[in-house]
Amino acid sequence: MLSPRDTPKVRDEIIQATRGQGWLRRAELYWASEDMSLLTHDQHTEMPAWTPSLCRPTASGLLILAEEPSALDALRSLDRSVTELYVVFTWRTLEDGALEVTSYSYCPGVEVTLLYAVEIPADQTLPLDEDMLEPTPQVEQLREALHGAPRLGLTTSMGHDSAALLGCAWILMQTPTVADSQTVRQRARGGGTARSKQKFDTVQYITLRRLAQDTTETPGHEGREYQHRWLVRGHWRQQRVGPGRKFRRPTYVAPHIKGPEGAPLKTERVNIWRR
């Protein structure tokens, strides 16, 4: 099984396979835990409009998410030897402020598969009313190198859903009530043997926080005594920011338990939230 320490290895495989993504050696590296990946897959379809340039955690990066179980099951129906499947996102900011985003499907021991590669104009809010975003100028080179068939743009029904998956991961991993981040160091290849010359790759390992307990009174219900606790489902709130409030930076309110401490927990539904 892959682990966060394998992130530099995956990056190097992509660089080798694409024959031209060397900038990834300078990009920040992120690995999402299985639970964090599940939450991202569960919540990205409900995410409101968002502006990528405001939501990205860094100017360039690589993020590995575990693929959703249904996709792994579909692949295993064709090849029972497959036990792992990941979505790998890479991004970088270009000189004109545009954001170049590329997505790969990664199955250990199998060739890297290109899913899509697009440029998102600077300060563009997604999803677009139009159907398409422009593919990156390097898309043909990537297709030739990986023998893949990339989506030559983002369609409303498919591409924007994929972009939202990345945007959702960006927002969740930067929300303190949702995610924790741990730094994992891995000795870089060719980093030397002398201690003073050793070089390390740094990976941010993103994990899911435990459910919070909120015992504060609900506005408008001050003085009311509750006899039970209940689970508040995670949900999105929209923020309009920037000049003329034209940009969008959604925030995610994490699932939490509401009510007096020690009271019995009333449950009516099951939500995805593991730890």
Secondary structure, 3 states (H helix, E strand, C coil): CCCHHHHHHHHHHHHHHHCCCHHHHHCEEEEECHHHHHHHHHHHHHCCCECHHHHCCCCEEEEEEECCHHHHHHHHCCCCCCCCCEEEEEEEECCCCCEEEEEEEECCCCCCEEEEEEEECCCCCECCCCCCCCECCCHHHHHHHHCCCCECCCCCCCHHHHHHHHHHHHHHHCCCCCEEEEEEEEECCCCCCCHHHCCEEEEEEEEECCCEEECCCCCCCCCCCCCCEEEECCEEECCEECHHHCEECCEEECCEEECCCCCCEECCCCCCCCC
